[in-house]
Amino acid sequence: QAFTGDTVEVPCFPLGDVLQHLQVPVVDFFTLDVEGCEDGILASIPFDTVEFGLIVVEVNDRAQPSAIAIDARMRQQGFVRLKDNGQDWFFANPSYLAKR
């Protein structure tokens, strides 16, 4: 179907709210690519109630304040950056990995 240019409104909820509503205590792998809004979404995740194992975050411009904030936020949550492939940062949660 061809793009018509019409706008469609859809409900949207914070990821943390959805995970809590569905009673999801652990997310093994999560990838985040939302064209520049990654830090805002990461800020809304309740890392104290939902355990994440591996998180991949798209980071296009490493010099932007949002990229610096993403790295700081993930380190603050106990994650270690494992890899930078030029487009994405790969973070691991050592406490998650130690349990498995």
N, C-alpha and C positions, 0 to 999 in steps of 0.2 A: 504494500500500500504506500502510495506517495505521501510525502510530508505535506500537510495542508496549511501549516502555520497557525492552526488553532491552538489555543491554550487550554490545558486540562489541569484542573486543580485536584491534587491528591492529598490525603492526610499524611502528616509527617510527625514522627515522634522521636525523642532522643533515644539513642541506642540503649543506654542504660535502663530506661523505662521499659523498653521492649524486652530486654533480657530478664529483668526482674519480674515482669508480668508473666513471662513464659517459664519462670523459675529455672533459669539457666545459670548454674553456679560456676561453670568452667567453659571457656572457649579455647579450644586447642590451637586453632589457626584463624587469624583475622587479617584481611587485606583491606587497606583504605586508600581509595583513589577518588577524590571528589573535587578535583580541579581548584585547589587552593584553600579549601575550608577544612583541611585535615586537623589543624591544631584545635579549632573550635569543637570538632567532634571528639577528639581525644580528651579535651577538657570536660566533656559531659559524661565520660565513662566512669562509673563507680568502681574504680580498681580495688576498693576496699571490700566490695561485696561480690565481685565477679573476677575470677582468676583467668588471666590470659596467658597462653604459652608462648606463641610466636605471633608477632605483628609485623606486617609489611606496610610501610607508609610511603606513598608517592611524595617525593620532594624534588621539585623541578629546579629551584634556584637555591642552592645551599647558603647563599649570602643574605637571603631575605630574613627579616626578623622572625617570620613565622617558622622557618626551618630551624633557626636557633632555638625557638620556643619548643618546637616538637622534640628536639634532642634533649633539652633540659627537662621537659615534662616526662619523657620516657625514662630518663636516668633517675629522676626523682621517684618514679614508681618502681624502681629496682630493676629495670630492663637494661640489657647490655646490647649495644649496637654491634651486630656481627658482620654486616656487609653493606656496602654501598655500591650498587651496580650502575651508578650514573643516573638512574631514574628513581630508584626506590631505596629506602633504608630498611634493613631487616633487623628487627629487635627480638631478643629472646629473654624470657623470664627465668633466671637461674633457679629460683625456688620451685617453680613449676617443673622444670626439667629434673631437679633433684628427686622429686617424688615418683618419677617414672622410670 
